[in-house]
């Protein structure tokens, strides 16, 4: 009987030791197969282009490939709905941003808890919202646009690529006492030709439109930032127009809740190192996206603060869901 009891105790201790060692061993071996990176926007836009550049930069550091899969739609929430159901092993991660963490969940019902269903990996940038128009447009300045919208309510339709860009413009126009009619687009790659072709008079998007700003096919009316980024030097900033706020457009990466901390730490370390890659830095500059690096702990704080701040803002704009 005594030997039997000792055997049970030994087996129990062995199981406990194995359980504690298993996560560490998994982290040591991680990754040993390709990692899927979900991008919640269409191919060709600034989010997709910069995410792919970062994925390319981190592959040699991780020793495995990163497979980018686009999951556009539902205000950038489809990717996070999928991530919330993914195995928490580090092999499925997703792009996250102010749009699908602290805007969409306040504005509409989503299939995830933005602050509890994910663990942040790192923040790698912030982009600027640009309000642009066709170069043949009668709108030479933001004031031209505002005056026409006041004189002719409902005449101007603003195309918007993403919830963040739409919110920024809504906030700007609210300060002028102007109501805005938006035409949502799945990404900048779709909105740019619509603006150039005159299908919408004005478009709100991120830095993917910089090449068209440079070659003169579109005109920048305002940048919802306090300072100009490369390629947007000729576009007035909010600060230059006398505003004391700017659009907060942070973005980074996250994994499903429950992912082993050691795996998250390794991903965070490697992705942060990848932001120093010259090709990645060049891509960010070409897209007029600012590199802004924060580790997992800092990003977690950003997520909480962003959700709280935007919940207040959206309620003040009448854009928060009612239930």
C-alpha angles and dihedrals in degrees: 000000000000091000090048092054091047090051092053091049092049092049091050092050091048091052091050092049092048091049092053094045096046097074091049091049090048090053092048090054095041122151108023097150137031120297121224117224114196116210115194096209137065124274117272100035124112093262093052095043095048094042090053091048091053091046090053091049095050098046096083090048094051095037092226136085125260114221111207115209121185117223105176125173145065094062092305093303101114093079092053093046087057092044092053089059096043125108108269095234102108095254094105118050133159145210110253130188145162086277099063099026106043108011112039095042089055094045100043143010112275132186095241144052104246095207102037109031096064141048116217119237103185145314116241107173156352125224133206127235112234123197108208140171137194112282089238091054120119088231106098095162139018089255090058089056095046093049092051091048090051093047095043111031113201094014097103121064117193117208112219128198104201138354094267094057091046093051093049093053092044089053091048094049092046087062088059093045092246127141115220131213111205132200107202119220126191092234148339092269088066097038098051096065089043090058094043091048093048095243087130124023096220136017133204114205145127133265097302086092094061094098089056090047089053096048093045101245092121134029124222115230099179142346113218091223141091095237138030120255124209110294094019099074093117094051116093114243125219089249092055088052092053102261120138098207138064135197110270104218107166122163140178145135136294141182130210117282110266096040107144110266091230090056092049090048092052092048091048093050094047096045091048090051090049091060087073092062109119094223091052092047090051092050091051090051092048090053093046089240119146118229108234115171123198127162125234095274093049092047091051089057091046090053093052094046093044093052093049094047096046093046088061093044095048092049090052090052092047091242100115117106114259101225 
